[in-house]
Amino acid sequence: MLAVVFWLIIITLGYAALCAGAPFGRCRRCRGFGFLIHKARSGRLIRGKNCRRCGASGIRLRLGRRAWNFWARAHRDSNR
């Protein structure tokens, strides 16, 4: 039981360090390209429309960083 708690703490701290060091990840829908990829009728890959989820940037804000930003904004606004 103690080993499970230890590993959960290690994983949580590692994810927090990842969110602090690299707050943006690749968009899951377009895989970081910024646009969708389609196959032509011949089987060749062609560029599709811009990705609507990431706004054609190819990056997204990680969930942990989004939670941190929410907490920091709430803390800042409550102390004004």
N, C-alpha and C positions, 0 to 999 in steps of 0.2 A: 504494500500500500504506500509506503514511504517512497519507494522508487518511482511509482507512478506519479505522485505529487511532484517529486523532484524533476522528472522529465517534462511534466506539464509547465512547470515554472521556467525551465530552460527554453522550451519551445515558445512560450509567451514572450520572454525577454528577447529571444532571437527575432521574432516577428516585429516587436516594438523597435528594435534596432534597424531592421529592414525598412520599416515605415519612416523612421527618422532619417535614414541615409538616402533612401531612394523612394520618395513618396509617390512616384508615378510608375505604373506598370503598363504593359502593352494592352491595347483594347482587345477584348476577347472575341468580339464579333468580326473585326477585320484583321485580327492577328498583328496589329501594329503597322499595317500598310497605310491606313487612312482611307482606303477604298475597298469595296468588295470585289472579289475576283469571280468571274463567271467563265464557263466553258462555251466556246463557240460550237456550232454544229459540227465542225470538223474535229473537235476535241482539243483545239488550241486554247490556251488560257488567255483571256482578254480582261482589260481593266473595266470594272463596272462603275456604278455610281459612288459618290463620296459616302462614307460611313456616317449615318445619322447619329449613332450612339456617341461617338467621340468627336463629332464635328470635323472630321477629316484630319485630325491631328495625329491619330494613331496611339494616343496615350489615354490613360484613365487614372483617376485618383484611387489609391488603394483603400480598402475598407477600414483598416486600422487608422490610416491618416485622416480619413473622413470623420471617424469617431473622435480622434484627437482634436481636430479643428472645431467640431461641435462643442466638445467639452471646454476648450480654451475660449471660444466665443461666449459661451454661457457664463464662464467664470469671470471674464473681462466685463461683460455687461452687468453682472450682479454686483460688482465692486465699484461701480461708477457713482 
